[in-house]
Amino acid sequence: MQNTLFKKSIPHLIAIGIFFLITILYFRPEFFEGKILSQHDIQMWQGASKEIFDWNTKTGHRPLWTNSMFSGMPAYQISLVSPSNLMPYLNSIISLGLPTPANAVFLLFLGFYLLLITLRFDWRAAIAGSMAFAFCSYNFIIIVAGHNSKVHAIALMPFVLTGVLMTLRGNLLKGGILTAIALALEIYANHVQITYYLMIGILVLMISELVFAIKEKKIASYIKSAVVLLFASALAILPNITTIWATYEYGKYSTRGQSELNEKKESSGLDKDYAMSWSYGVKESMTLLIPNFNGGANATELGKNSATFKAMESNGAGGQQANQFVKNAPTYWGDMPSTSGPTYAGAIVIFLFILGLFIVDDKYKWWLLGATLLSLMLAWGKNFDLLSELFFNYFPGYNKFRTVSMMLSLASLTIPLLAMLAVKKILDEKNPLIYKKQILNSFYIAGGLCALFMLVPGIAGDFSSQADENFKQYDWLIDALRDDRASMLRMDSFRSLFFIVIAFALLWFFIKGKLKPHVFCLALAAAFLVDGWSVNKRYLKDEDFVSKGKAEVPFEPSPADLQILSDTGYYRVMNTTVSTFNDASTSNFHKSIGGYHGAKLKRYQEVIERQISKGNMKVLDMLNMKYVIQQSKDGQPFAVPNPGAMGNSWFVKDYKVVENADSEMDALTNLNPLSTAILDKRFQGQVEGLNIVADSMATIKLTAYAPDQLNYRSVCESDQLAVFSDIYYPAGWNAYIDGKLSPHLRVDYVLRAMRVPSGTHEIMFKFEPDVFKIGEPIALASSSLLLLLGALTIFLSVREKKKV
């Protein structure tokens, strides 16, 4: 019995071995040369989290707050750790301990393989399908950018779908447990937007299933499955309760929450224009079939045979200048402000997807088509405003997310799934010749589109780019760039047609009986692999890997940084030599006014927009900005001290109560925060009866610093109002006077303040969010339960197979 069970496992072990080998070969510089992938967002994360890890190394305590970005924000929004959640251990096991981001690529293969095996695919066909799903270009483009959590979440989507389909097909126990475990892993990946889009896809599936349940009079069975899935979803949330709660709590106060300014109150999420700024073009959707339909990435190397290189040489540019330009030529001419590359599903995949529309059973076809179309139309964003407006205004939570083109991640799952269901339909058919007409029609449609754009590329558009504005004085250069963009479209149209012809030939020989099923499947897998590998190597290349030392230390201090670091106090720095509020390199060395994060605190962002960006130095003074890094004429950064920096805390002479956030913001324009504090009337009760008496001898000084704990000593002869140059955040900061919990309030729109009694006192601010106190025990108990249920299910399944 054990021998039989092992024999049945051999194909799956072979598949896992293939996935492992391909992953290692793609990341060859890492595994064979000891290099590490250079990822922009990971570099920014390293800078943003430097204080967190340094403090943990120094003290053994991992702080939950950091002052290194945006004058202070929760550390768990930068580097969130929930040590009680056991899901990370399971994630490491199923990804065979591979390092990030290679582990996510392996999971892309494994998850889709599991999904297809569950749908009763032959293991060789399942391997082919895994190639199709994993090698969608979007997965590798976001890896280069450093969006590791995003690709991790995408990789786990098929695992979740597998559990859902098992449950809907009547296997309630195993399906429910698998759904709970897979969804718990999905949530652990910590990319809410991808998980949200997956839920939209599953909602479409549930609606489709309901329609068929009504039609087939199986409502009772559907209700049972739906209840199990709801229970499984609730169980999946619990191991991640700390993460979810913390994100939800922070969201209320971040740029994704509702503003208190009257003119912005109409939206409970992001500004619509901002959320829709990265909208995929309608015609740009052709990149699913032809990767360079819109010029690929922002910048592409064109080479010396390009029209651009020849035009530059003809117009007097030297060879070196022309060479340098064509190495990063602005080739993208789509609708988005910029892009790192297209979403290419694969020419063969699209061909088979079209075939699936002809031959796959309705129960699968309609929900996959519906989810795909919805994914496309929502990715169009402002280019399909009717639907986007509906979802943005009325679909719960949708307005919390930006970059709607990310919605194509759902299509990257549904398109290859329908494509592979078409392959299964043909493989399972005793007389596959009955699909001859459908195969031909699909070839005519997919191949015909490629041939059309190859022969007449101009029907795609005029090849004009937003980047052309930079060269408007050089008409000849713009014309050359347009010629090269047209050439890129033509060449990739031919490329896609070539792969479609290969797939068509494989299908044709198979239905004619010239190819055995296993040979057909392995040949199809090889075609998927070659197609996907060659496109993805345009974006995630061997050259993107750097030495381990360089990756681990991405930022070197400049002379300006070293000069500032000689001051060992607690203060803030504003770096104007970089994009101040979109760069975390400064945070690697200093407590920064700026930083890099997708969701700043909303009030802080509003201060940036309405005060800091307009040059209000008093606001920077009250944030204790002691140094500004500027750039000299020769391009070198240098540090300029700011004599107006107000220090860590001070007593004000007066305070002014205002009606609302608008009045509070307006008051900052001409405020002298050293003498007057502005407070919202909601905090008026805390200063009831406080008549500030001038006390020239009163002092309040910082005596001890930790990222999440600040200690002060105050000395004053009468009650005073102390203002602190740290950010007010109501969800976790507690204030203590002589060890006794005491109220504190918000002043000057973003700062902390508190009423300080006369005498000598020890004041402490400590970040103690309830979410970690309450969430962690729940996370431990629920994740332990899930893993036990999973182990029990495996044990029972193995025992059942032994009996058979």
DAJOQUI-V960182 format. One record per pair of residues at least 4 apart in sequence whose C-alpha atoms are under 8 Angstrom apart, sorted by the first residue. I is the first residue (numbers start at 1). J is the second residue. D is the distance in whole Angstrom. If there is no record, write none. Layout:
i = <I,I>
j = <J,J>
d = <D,D>
This chain:
i = <1,1,1,2,2,3,4,5,5,5,6,7,9,10,11,11,12,12,13,14,15,15,15,16,16,17,18,19,19,19,19,20,20,21,22,23,23,23,23,24,24,24,27,27,27,28,28,28,29,29,29,29,29,29,30,30,30,30,30,31,34,34,35,35,35,35,36,36,36,36,36,37,37,37,37,37,38,38,38,38,38,38,38,39,39,39,39,39,40,40,40,40,41,41,41,41,42,42,42,43,43,43,44,44,44,44,44,45,45,45,46,46,46,47,47,47,47,47,47,47,48,48,48,48,48,48,48,48,48,49,49,49,49,49,49,50,50,50,50,51,51,51,51,51,51,52,52,52,52,52,52,53,53,54,55,55,55,55,55,56,56,56,56,57,63,63,63,64,64,64,64,64,64,65,65,65,65,65,65,65,65,66,66,66,66,66,66,67,67,67,67,67,67,68,68,68,68,68,68,68,69,69,69,69,69,69,69,69,69,70,70,70,70,70,70,70,71,71,71,71,71,71,71,71,72,72,73,73,73,73,74,75,75,76,76,76,77,78,80,82,82,82,82,83,84,84,84,84,85,85,85,85,85,85,86,86,86,86,86,86,87,87,87,87,87,87,88,88,88,89,90,91,91,92,92,92,93,94,95,95,95,95,96,97,98,98,99,100,100,101,101,101,102,103,104,104,104,104,104,105,105,105,105,106,107,107,107,107,108,108,108,108,108,108,108,109,109,109,109,109,109,109,110,110,111,111,111,111,111,111,111,112,112,112,112,112,112,112,113,113,113,113,113,114,114,114,114,115,115,115,115,115,116,116,116,116,117,117,117,117,118,118,121,121,121,122,123,124,124,124,124,125,125,125,125,125,125,125,125,126,127,127,128,128,128,128,128,128,128,129,129,129,129,129,130,131,131,131,131,131,132,132,132,132,132,132,132,132,132,133,133,133,133,134,135,135,135,135,135,135,135,135,136,136,136,136,136,136,136,137,137,137,137,137,137,137,137,137,138,138,138,138,138,138,139,139,139,140,140,140,140,141,141,141,141,141,141,142,142,142,142,142,143,143,143,143,144,144,144,145,147,148,149,149,149,149,150,150,150,150,150,151,152,152,153,153,153,153,153,153,153,153,154,154,156,156,156,156,157,157,157,157,157,158,158,159,159,159,159,160,160,160,160,160,160,161,161,161,162,162,162,162,163,163,163,163,163,163,163,163,163,164,164,164,164,164,165,165,166,166,166,166,166,166,167,167,167,167,167,167,167,167,167,168,168,168,168,170,170,171,171,172,172,172,173,174,174,175,176,176,176,176,177,177,177,177,177,177,178,178,179,179,179,179,180,180,180,180,180,180,180,181,181,181,181,181,182,182,183,183,183,183,184,184,184,184,184,184,185,186,186,187,187,187,187,187,187,188,188,190,191,192,193,193,194,194,194,194,195,196,197,197,197,197,198,198,199,200,201,201,201,202,203,204,204,204,204,205,205,205,205,206,207,208,208,208,208,209,209,209,210,210,210,211,212,212,213,213,213,213,214,214,218,219,220,221,222,223,224,225,226,227,228,229,230,231,232,233,234,235,235,235,236,237,237,238,238,238,238,239,239,239,239,239,239,240,240,241,241,241,241,241,242,242,242,242,242,242,243,244,245,245,245,246,246,247,248,249,249,250,250,251,251,251,252,252,252,253,253,253,253,253,254,254,254,254,254,255,255,255,255,255,255,255,256,256,256,256,256,256,256,256,257,257,257,257,257,258,258,258,258,258,259,259,259,259,259,259,260,260,260,260,260,261,261,261,262,262,267,268,269,269,270,270,270,270,270,270,271,272,272,272,273,274,275,275,275,275,275,276,276,276,276,276,277,277,277,277,277,278,278,278,278,278,278,278,279,279,279,279,279,279,279,279,279,279,280,280,280,280,280,280,280,280,280,280,280,281,281,281,281,281,281,282,282,283,284,284,284,284,285,286,286,286,287,287,287,287,287,287,287,287,288,288,288,288,288,288,288,289,289,289,289,289,289,290,290,290,290,290,290,290,290,291,291,291,291,291,291,292,292,292,292,292,293,293,293,293,294,294,294,294,294,294,294,294,295,295,295,295,295,295,295,296,296,296,296,296,296,297,297,297,297,297,297,297,298,298,298,298,298,298,298,298,299,299,299,299,299,299,300,300,300,300,300,300,301,301,301,301,302,302,302,302,302,302,302,302,303,303,303,303,304,304,304,304,305,305,306,306,307,307,307,307,307,308,308,308,308,308,308,309,309,309,309,310,311,311,311,311,312,312,312,312,312,313,313,313,313,317,317,318,319,320,321,322,323,324,325,330,330,331,331,331,331,332,332,332,332,333,333,333,333,334,337,340,341,343,345,345,345,345,345,346,346,346,346,346,347,347,347,347,347,347,348,348,348,348,348,348,349,349,349,349,350,350,350,350,350,351,351,351,351,351,351,351,352,352,352,352,352,352,352,353,353,353,353,353,353,353,354,354,354,354,355,355,355,355,355,355,356,356,356,356,356,356,356,357,357,357,358,359,359,359,359,360,360,360,360,360,360,361,362,363,364,364,365,365,366,367,368,368,368,368,368,369,369,370,371,371,371,371,372,372,372,372,372,373,373,374,375,375,375,375,375,375,376,376,376,376,377,377,377,378,378,378,378,378,378,379,379,379,379,379,380,380,380,381,381,381,381,382,384,385,386,387,388,389,390,390,391,391,391,392,392,393,393,395,397,407,408,409,410,411,412,413,414,415,416,417,418,419,420,421,422,423,424,425,426,426,427,427,431,432,432,433,433,435,436,436,436,437,438,439,439,439,440,441,442,443,443,443,443,443,444,445,446,446,446,447,447,447,447,448,449,450,450,450,450,450,451,451,451,451,452,452,453,453,453,453,453,453,453,454,454,454,454,454,454,455,457,457,457,457,458,458,462,463,463,463,464,464,465,467,468,468,471,471,471,472,474,475,476,477,478,479,480,481,482,483,484,485,486,487,488,489,490,491,492,493,494,495,496,497,498,499,499,499,500,501,502,502,503,503,503,504,505,506,506,506,506,506,507,507,508,509,509,509,510,510,510,510,510,511,515,515,516,517,518,519,520,521,522,523,524,525,526,527,528,529,530,531,532,533,534,535,536,536,537,540,541,546,546,547,548,549,550,555,555,557,557,557,558,558,559,559,559,560,560,560,560,560,561,561,561,562,563,563,564,564,565,565,570,570,570,571,571,571,571,571,571,572,572,572,572,572,572,572,572,572,573,573,573,573,573,573,573,573,573,573,574,574,574,574,574,574,574,574,575,575,575,575,575,575,575,576,576,576,576,576,577,577,577,577,578,579,580,580,580,581,581,581,581,582,582,582,582,583,583,583,584,584,584,584,585,585,586,586,586,586,586,587,587,587,587,593,593,600,600,601,602,603,603,603,604,604,605,606,606,607,607,607,607,608,608,609,609,610,611,611,611,611,611,612,612,612,612,616,616,617,618,618,618,618,618,619,619,619,620,620,620,621,621,621,621,621,621,622,622,622,622,622,622,623,623,623,623,624,624,624,624,624,625,625,626,626,626,626,626,627,627,627,627,628,628,628,628,629,629,629,629,630,630,630,630,631,631,631,631,632,632,632,646,646,646,647,648,648,648,648,648,649,649,649,649,649,649,649,650,650,650,650,650,650,651,651,651,651,651,651,651,651,651,652,652,652,652,652,652,652,652,652,653,653,653,653,653,654,654,654,654,655,655,655,655,656,656,656,656,657,657,657,657,657,658,658,658,658,658,658,659,659,659,659,660,660,660,661,661,661,662,663,664,664,664,664,664,664,665,665,665,667,667,668,671,672,673,673,677,677,677,678,678,678,679,679,679,679,679,679,680,680,680,683,683,683,684,686,686,686,686,687,690,690,691,692,692,692,692,693,693,693,695,695,695,697,698,698,698,698,699,699,699,699,700,700,700,700,700,701,701,701,702,702,702,702,703,703,703,703,704,704,704,705,705,705,706,708,708,708,709,709,709,709,710,710,710,711,711,711,711,712,712,712,713,713,713,713,714,714,714,714,714,714,715,715,715,715,716,716,716,716,716,717,717,718,718,718,719,719,719,719,720,720,720,720,721,721,721,721,722,722,722,722,723,723,723,723,723,724,724,724,725,725,726,726,727,727,727,728,728,728,728,728,729,731,732,732,732,732,733,733,733,733,733,734,734,734,734,734,734,734,734,735,735,735,735,735,735,735,735,736,736,736,736,736,736,737,737,737,737,737,737,738,738,738,739,739,739,743,744,744,744,744,745,745,745,746,746,746,746,747,747,747,769,770,770,771,771,772,773,774,775,776,777,778,779,780,781,782,783,784,785,786,787,788,789,790,791,792,793,794,795,796,797,798,799,800>
j = <5,802,803,6,802,7,8,9,801,802,10,11,13,14,15,123,16,123,17,18,19,123,127,20,110,21,22,23,106,109,110,24,106,25,26,27,102,105,106,28,31,102,31,102,542,32,33,542,33,34,35,36,542,545,34,35,36,37,545,35,547,548,545,546,547,548,545,546,547,548,551,144,544,545,546,551,42,43,144,544,545,546,551,43,143,144,145,146,44,144,145,146,45,145,146,147,46,146,147,47,551,554,48,583,584,585,596,49,78,584,50,554,588,555,584,585,586,587,588,589,68,69,78,584,585,587,588,595,596,53,68,75,78,79,588,54,587,588,589,55,66,67,68,588,707,56,62,63,66,75,707,57,62,58,59,60,61,62,63,60,61,62,63,61,75,707,708,74,75,76,707,708,767,72,73,74,75,76,707,708,767,72,73,74,75,707,708,71,72,73,591,592,707,72,587,588,590,591,592,595,73,584,587,591,592,593,594,595,596,581,592,593,594,595,600,604,572,591,592,593,594,623,726,727,726,727,77,600,601,727,78,79,80,80,81,246,247,597,243,240,242,243,776,776,776,777,779,780,239,240,776,779,780,783,90,239,779,780,783,784,91,184,185,188,239,783,92,185,188,93,94,95,185,96,97,98,97,107,103,104,106,107,103,103,102,103,103,104,148,105,143,148,106,107,108,148,151,152,155,109,134,151,155,110,111,152,155,156,112,130,133,134,154,155,156,113,127,130,131,133,134,155,114,130,115,130,155,156,157,158,159,116,126,129,130,133,158,159,117,126,127,129,130,118,158,159,162,119,158,159,161,162,120,121,126,129,121,122,123,126,162,166,125,126,424,126,127,128,518,521,522,129,420,423,424,518,521,522,525,130,131,525,132,521,522,524,525,526,528,133,416,417,420,525,134,135,525,528,529,532,136,345,346,349,416,525,528,529,532,345,412,413,416,139,139,140,345,528,529,532,533,536,140,343,344,345,346,412,532,141,341,342,343,344,345,532,535,536,142,341,342,343,344,409,143,151,154,144,536,539,540,145,340,341,536,539,540,146,147,148,150,151,147,148,151,540,539,540,544,340,151,152,153,189,190,191,154,189,190,191,194,155,156,189,157,186,187,189,190,191,194,195,194,409,160,182,185,186,161,186,195,198,413,162,413,163,179,182,183,164,178,179,182,183,186,165,179,202,166,175,178,179,167,174,175,176,177,178,179,180,182,168,175,176,179,229,169,175,170,171,172,174,175,176,171,172,173,174,175,176,225,228,229,172,222,225,226,221,225,175,176,176,225,228,177,178,793,179,180,228,229,232,181,232,786,789,790,793,182,790,183,229,232,233,184,232,233,234,235,236,786,185,236,786,787,790,186,236,187,233,236,237,188,235,236,237,239,240,189,190,195,191,192,195,236,237,240,240,243,243,195,196,197,401,198,406,407,409,199,200,201,407,409,410,202,410,203,204,205,371,410,206,207,208,367,370,371,209,367,368,371,210,211,212,363,366,367,213,222,363,214,219,222,215,216,363,217,218,219,222,218,219,222,223,224,225,226,227,228,229,230,231,232,233,234,235,236,237,238,239,782,786,240,241,244,778,779,782,783,778,779,780,781,782,783,244,779,245,775,776,778,779,246,771,772,775,776,779,247,248,249,771,775,250,771,251,252,253,731,254,731,255,256,257,256,257,258,257,258,601,602,603,599,600,601,602,603,269,270,599,600,601,602,605,268,269,270,399,400,401,599,602,268,269,270,400,602,264,265,267,268,269,264,265,267,268,602,603,264,265,660,661,662,265,661,662,661,662,271,399,399,400,274,275,399,400,401,402,275,276,392,399,277,402,399,401,402,403,404,381,382,402,403,404,336,337,382,402,403,336,337,381,402,403,404,405,335,336,379,380,381,382,383,403,404,405,284,285,334,335,336,379,380,381,383,404,405,285,334,335,336,380,383,380,383,460,293,294,334,335,376,290,291,293,291,292,293,294,342,343,344,345,342,343,344,345,346,347,350,344,345,346,347,350,496,344,346,347,450,489,492,493,496,296,342,343,344,492,535,296,342,488,489,492,488,489,492,493,331,332,333,334,342,463,485,489,331,332,333,334,485,488,489,300,331,332,340,341,342,331,332,338,339,340,341,342,329,330,331,332,338,339,340,341,327,328,329,330,331,332,326,327,328,329,330,331,326,327,328,329,306,308,309,326,327,328,329,484,309,323,326,327,309,310,323,326,309,310,310,484,311,480,481,483,484,312,326,477,480,481,484,313,322,323,326,314,315,476,477,480,316,317,318,322,477,317,318,319,322,321,322,322,323,324,325,326,327,328,329,467,481,465,481,484,485,338,339,465,485,463,464,465,466,465,466,539,539,408,349,350,412,415,416,350,496,528,531,532,351,446,496,497,499,500,352,496,499,500,503,528,353,415,416,419,354,415,416,419,446,355,419,442,443,446,447,500,356,418,419,420,422,423,442,357,415,416,418,419,420,422,358,419,442,446,359,419,422,438,439,442,360,365,418,419,420,421,422,365,369,418,438,422,425,435,438,364,365,418,421,422,425,365,366,367,368,418,369,418,370,371,372,414,415,417,418,373,414,374,375,410,411,414,376,410,411,414,415,377,411,378,379,407,408,409,410,411,380,407,408,411,381,384,387,384,387,388,404,405,407,404,405,406,407,408,384,404,405,385,388,404,405,388,388,389,390,391,392,393,394,395,395,398,399,398,399,398,399,399,401,411,412,413,414,415,416,417,418,419,420,421,422,423,424,425,426,427,428,429,432,435,432,517,511,436,511,511,512,439,440,508,511,441,442,443,504,507,444,445,446,447,448,500,501,504,448,449,450,497,500,451,497,500,501,452,453,454,493,494,496,497,455,493,494,497,456,457,457,458,459,460,489,490,493,489,490,491,492,493,494,490,461,486,489,490,462,486,482,482,485,486,468,482,469,471,472,478,475,477,478,478,478,479,480,481,482,483,484,485,486,487,488,489,490,491,492,493,494,495,496,497,498,499,500,501,502,503,527,531,504,505,506,527,507,524,527,508,509,510,515,520,523,524,511,520,512,513,514,515,514,515,516,517,520,515,519,520,520,521,522,523,524,525,526,527,528,529,530,531,532,533,534,535,536,537,538,539,540,541,541,544,545,550,551,551,552,553,554,585,588,561,562,589,562,637,563,637,638,564,629,637,638,639,565,589,639,566,567,639,627,639,589,590,591,648,705,591,624,625,626,647,648,590,591,592,593,623,624,625,626,627,586,590,591,592,593,625,626,627,628,629,580,592,593,594,625,627,628,629,580,586,592,594,628,629,630,580,628,629,630,631,629,630,631,637,583,583,593,594,595,593,594,595,596,594,595,596,597,594,595,596,588,594,595,596,589,595,590,591,592,594,595,591,592,594,595,623,625,604,605,605,606,607,749,750,608,750,609,610,611,611,612,665,749,612,613,613,614,614,615,616,619,668,669,616,617,619,620,620,669,621,622,644,671,672,673,623,668,673,624,625,645,625,626,642,644,645,646,645,646,647,673,674,725,645,646,725,726,645,646,647,648,725,642,645,641,642,643,644,645,639,640,641,642,639,640,641,642,637,638,639,640,637,638,639,640,635,636,637,638,636,637,638,650,674,725,725,701,702,724,725,726,700,701,702,722,723,724,725,674,699,700,722,723,724,674,675,698,699,700,720,721,722,723,673,674,675,676,677,720,721,722,723,675,676,692,693,694,675,676,677,692,676,677,678,679,676,677,678,679,678,679,680,681,684,663,664,678,679,680,681,663,664,680,681,664,680,681,665,680,749,666,667,668,678,679,680,748,749,669,748,749,671,678,748,676,676,677,748,723,747,748,747,748,749,683,684,746,747,748,749,684,746,747,687,745,746,688,743,744,745,755,755,719,720,719,718,719,720,721,718,719,720,716,717,718,716,714,715,716,717,713,714,715,716,712,713,714,715,722,712,713,714,710,711,712,713,710,711,712,713,710,711,712,709,710,711,710,765,766,767,764,765,766,767,764,765,766,762,763,764,765,762,763,764,760,761,762,763,756,759,760,761,762,763,758,759,760,761,720,757,758,759,760,758,759,757,758,759,755,756,757,758,755,756,757,758,753,754,755,756,753,754,755,756,747,751,752,753,754,751,752,753,751,752,751,752,750,751,752,745,746,750,751,752,733,769,767,768,769,770,765,766,767,768,769,741,742,743,744,765,766,767,768,741,742,743,744,763,764,765,766,740,741,742,763,764,765,741,742,761,762,763,764,761,762,763,762,763,764,754,752,753,754,755,752,753,754,750,751,752,753,751,752,753,773,774,775,775,776,776,777,778,779,780,781,782,783,784,785,786,787,788,789,790,791,792,793,794,795,796,797,798,799,800,801,802,803,804>
d = <6,6,8,6,7,6,6,6,7,7,6,8,6,6,6,7,6,7,6,6,6,8,6,6,7,6,6,6,6,6,7,6,6,6,6,6,6,7,6,6,7,8,7,7,8,6,7,8,5,7,6,8,6,7,5,4,5,7,7,8,7,7,6,5,5,5,5,5,6,6,6,8,6,4,6,8,8,8,7,6,6,6,6,6,7,5,5,5,6,7,5,6,6,6,5,7,6,5,8,6,8,6,6,7,5,6,7,6,7,7,6,8,7,8,5,5,7,5,4,8,7,7,7,6,8,5,6,7,7,6,8,8,6,7,8,6,7,6,8,6,7,8,7,7,8,6,6,6,7,7,8,6,7,6,6,7,7,7,7,5,5,5,7,8,7,6,6,6,5,6,8,6,7,7,6,4,4,7,6,5,7,6,6,6,5,5,7,6,4,7,6,7,6,6,5,8,6,4,5,8,7,7,6,6,5,6,6,5,8,8,6,5,5,6,7,8,7,7,6,5,7,7,7,7,7,6,8,8,8,8,8,6,7,4,7,8,7,8,7,8,7,7,7,8,6,7,6,5,5,7,7,5,5,6,7,8,8,7,6,7,6,7,6,7,8,7,6,8,8,6,6,6,7,6,5,7,6,8,5,8,6,6,8,7,6,5,6,7,7,7,7,6,6,6,6,8,6,5,6,7,7,8,7,6,6,8,5,7,6,7,7,5,8,4,7,6,8,5,7,7,6,8,6,7,6,8,7,6,8,5,5,6,8,7,5,7,5,7,6,5,6,7,5,6,8,7,7,6,6,7,7,5,6,5,5,8,5,7,7,6,7,8,6,6,7,6,6,6,7,6,6,6,8,8,8,8,5,7,8,6,7,7,7,6,7,6,4,8,7,6,7,8,6,7,6,6,6,6,6,8,7,8,7,7,6,8,6,7,8,8,7,7,6,7,7,8,8,8,7,5,7,7,8,7,6,5,7,7,7,6,8,7,6,5,7,7,7,6,6,8,7,5,7,8,7,6,8,6,6,7,6,7,7,6,8,6,7,6,5,7,8,7,6,6,7,8,7,6,8,8,7,6,6,6,6,6,6,8,8,6,7,6,6,6,7,6,8,5,7,6,6,7,7,7,7,7,7,6,6,7,8,7,8,6,8,7,8,6,8,6,8,5,5,6,8,6,8,8,6,8,8,7,6,8,5,6,8,5,4,8,7,6,6,7,6,7,6,7,7,6,7,8,5,8,5,5,8,7,4,6,6,8,7,8,7,5,8,8,7,6,8,6,7,7,6,6,7,6,6,6,6,6,6,7,8,7,7,8,6,7,6,7,6,7,6,5,6,8,6,5,8,6,6,6,8,7,6,8,6,7,6,8,6,8,4,6,7,7,6,7,7,7,7,7,8,7,7,6,8,8,6,6,6,7,6,8,8,7,6,6,6,6,8,6,6,6,6,6,6,6,7,6,6,6,6,7,6,6,5,8,8,6,6,6,8,7,6,6,8,8,6,8,7,6,6,7,6,5,5,6,6,6,6,6,6,6,6,6,6,6,6,6,6,6,6,6,6,6,7,8,7,8,7,6,8,7,6,6,7,7,4,7,8,5,5,6,6,6,6,8,7,6,6,6,6,5,6,7,6,6,6,6,8,6,6,6,7,8,7,6,8,7,6,6,7,4,7,6,8,6,6,8,6,5,4,4,8,7,6,5,6,6,4,7,7,5,5,8,5,8,7,8,6,5,7,8,7,8,6,6,4,6,6,6,8,7,7,8,7,6,8,6,8,6,6,5,8,7,7,8,5,5,7,6,6,6,7,8,6,6,8,8,6,7,7,6,4,6,7,6,6,6,6,6,7,7,8,8,7,5,7,8,8,5,6,6,7,6,6,5,5,6,7,7,6,5,6,7,8,6,6,6,5,7,8,8,5,7,7,5,7,6,7,6,7,8,7,6,6,8,8,6,8,6,5,7,5,7,6,6,5,8,8,6,4,5,6,7,7,6,7,6,5,6,7,7,8,7,8,8,6,6,6,7,6,7,5,7,8,5,7,6,5,6,8,5,7,8,8,6,5,5,8,8,8,7,5,4,6,8,6,7,7,7,7,6,8,5,6,7,6,8,6,5,4,7,8,6,6,5,6,6,6,7,8,5,5,5,6,7,8,7,5,5,7,6,6,4,5,6,6,8,8,5,6,8,7,8,7,8,6,7,6,7,7,8,7,7,6,6,6,5,7,7,6,6,7,7,5,6,7,6,6,7,6,6,6,7,7,6,6,5,8,6,7,5,6,7,7,6,6,6,6,6,6,6,6,7,6,7,8,8,7,8,6,8,8,7,8,6,6,4,7,7,8,8,7,8,6,7,6,8,8,6,8,8,7,7,6,8,5,7,6,6,6,8,6,5,6,7,6,7,6,6,6,7,8,7,7,6,8,6,7,5,8,7,6,8,5,7,7,7,8,7,6,7,6,4,8,7,7,7,6,8,6,7,6,6,6,5,5,7,6,6,8,7,5,6,8,8,6,6,7,8,7,7,6,8,6,6,7,6,6,7,6,8,6,7,6,6,6,6,7,8,7,6,8,6,6,8,7,7,6,7,5,6,7,6,8,6,6,6,6,8,6,6,6,7,6,7,7,7,7,8,7,6,7,8,7,5,4,7,5,6,6,7,7,6,5,6,7,7,6,6,6,6,6,6,6,7,5,6,8,6,5,8,7,8,8,8,6,7,6,6,7,6,6,6,6,6,6,7,6,6,6,6,6,6,6,7,7,7,8,8,5,5,7,6,6,8,8,6,6,6,8,8,6,6,6,5,7,7,8,7,5,6,7,8,8,6,5,6,8,6,6,6,5,7,7,6,6,7,7,7,6,7,4,8,7,7,7,6,6,7,4,7,8,5,6,7,8,6,7,6,6,7,8,5,6,7,7,7,8,8,6,6,7,7,7,7,7,6,6,6,6,6,6,6,6,6,6,6,6,6,6,6,6,6,6,6,6,7,6,6,6,6,7,7,6,6,6,8,6,7,8,6,6,6,8,6,8,7,6,8,6,6,5,6,6,5,7,7,7,8,6,6,6,6,6,6,6,6,6,6,6,6,6,6,6,6,6,7,6,6,7,8,6,8,5,7,8,7,6,6,6,6,6,7,7,5,6,7,6,7,6,7,7,6,7,6,5,5,6,7,8,7,8,7,7,7,8,8,8,7,8,7,6,6,6,7,7,7,5,5,6,7,6,4,6,7,8,6,6,5,6,5,6,5,6,7,7,6,5,7,7,6,5,6,6,7,8,8,6,5,7,6,7,6,6,8,7,6,6,7,7,6,8,5,7,8,4,5,6,7,6,5,7,7,5,5,7,7,4,5,8,8,6,8,6,8,7,6,5,8,7,8,7,7,6,6,6,6,7,6,6,7,6,6,8,5,6,8,8,5,6,6,8,7,7,5,7,8,7,5,7,7,7,7,7,6,6,8,7,7,7,6,7,8,7,6,7,6,8,8,6,4,6,7,6,8,6,7,6,8,8,5,7,5,5,5,7,6,7,6,6,5,7,8,5,6,6,4,5,6,5,6,7,6,6,5,6,5,5,6,7,6,5,4,6,5,6,7,8,7,8,7,7,7,6,5,8,6,7,7,7,6,4,6,7,8,6,6,6,7,8,8,8,8,7,7,6,4,6,8,6,5,6,7,8,6,6,7,5,6,6,8,7,6,5,7,7,5,5,6,7,7,6,5,6,6,5,6,6,7,6,6,7,6,5,6,6,8,6,6,6,6,7,6,7,7,6,6,7,6,7,7,7,6,7,8,6,6,7,7,7,6,6,8,8,6,6,5,5,8,7,8,7,5,6,8,7,8,7,8,6,7,6,8,8,8,7,7,7,8,8,8,7,6,7,7,8,8,7,7,8,7,8,5,4,7,8,6,5,7,7,6,4,6,8,5,6,7,7,6,4,7,8,5,5,7,6,5,7,6,5,7,6,8,6,5,7,6,4,6,6,5,7,7,6,4,7,6,5,6,7,6,5,6,8,8,6,5,7,7,7,6,4,7,7,8,5,5,7,5,6,7,4,7,7,6,4,5,6,5,7,7,7,6,5,6,5,6,6,7,8,7,6,4,7,6,5,6,6,7,6,6,6,5,6,8,6,6,5,5,7,6,5,5,4,7,7,6,4,6,7,7,8,8,8,6,5,6,7,6,5,6,6,7,6,5,6,5,4,5,6,5,6,7,6,7,6,5,7,6,5,6,8,8,8,7,7,6,5,7,6,5,6,6,6,5,6,5,6,6,7,6,8,5,8,6,8,7,6,6,6,6,6,6,6,6,6,6,6,6,6,6,6,6,6,6,6,6,6,6,6,6,6,7>
